[in-house]
Amino acid sequence: MTKAETERHLRGIYLEWIRENMNTSQKELSFHAHICHLPNFSTFRFGAARDYQQTAMWVREWNEQIGINN
């Protein structure tokens, strides 16, 4: 899976995850923990950034797009 494919895939997972975890603090860390337990985690690609760093950047961006405060 490419980085772009990973981002699209994880965005879909995030939109489902956030429905049940809207009030969770530290959404970046909590979502990263969630995806680490997915069976296909090893197929994800995050580019030059560490997987947590890239996930946190995406979560902040997605939250901004849908109007959620981190």
C-alpha positions in Angstrom: 0.0 0.0 0.0 1.4 3.4 -0.9 1.4 6.4 1.5 -1.5 7.9 -0.4 -3.5 4.7 -0.3 -2.7 4.4 3.4 -4.0 7.9 4.1 -7.2 7.2 2.2 -7.7 3.9 3.9 -7.0 5.3 7.4 -9.2 8.3 6.8 -12.2 6.0 6.3 -11.3 4.0 9.4 -10.9 7.3 11.3 -14.3 8.6 10.3 -15.9 5.4 11.7 -13.6 5.4 14.8 -14.3 9.1 15.7 -18.1 8.5 16.0 -17.5 6.4 19.1 -14.5 8.3 20.3 -15.5 11.9 19.9 -14.8 12.8 23.5 -11.5 11.0 23.7 -8.6 13.2 24.6 -5.4 12.9 22.7 -7.2 11.6 19.6 -3.9 11.3 17.7 -2.4 8.9 20.2 -5.6 7.0 20.7 -6.2 6.5 17.0 -2.6 5.4 16.5 -3.0 2.8 19.2 -6.2 1.6 17.4 -4.6 1.2 14.0 -1.5 -0.6 15.5 -3.9 -3.5 16.4 -5.4 -3.8 12.9 -4.4 -7.0 11.1 -3.1 -5.2 8.1 -1.0 -2.6 9.9 2.2 -3.9 8.5 1.0 -3.1 4.9 0.6 0.7 5.8 3.2 3.2 4.5 3.8 6.5 6.2 6.7 8.0 4.1 9.7 9.5 5.8 7.9 10.4 9.0 7.5 7.8 11.8 4.1 6.1 11.7 2.9 7.9 14.9 4.0 11.3 13.6 2.3 10.9 10.2 -0.8 9.5 11.8 -1.0 12.5 14.2 -0.6 15.0 11.2 -3.4 13.2 9.4 -5.7 13.2 12.4 -5.2 16.9 13.0 -5.9 17.6 9.3 -9.0 15.4 9.2 -10.3 17.0 12.4 -9.8 20.4 10.9 -11.7 19.3 7.8 -14.7 18.0 9.8 -14.6 20.7 12.4 -13.5 18.7 15.5 -11.2 20.2 18.1 -8.2 18.0 18.9 
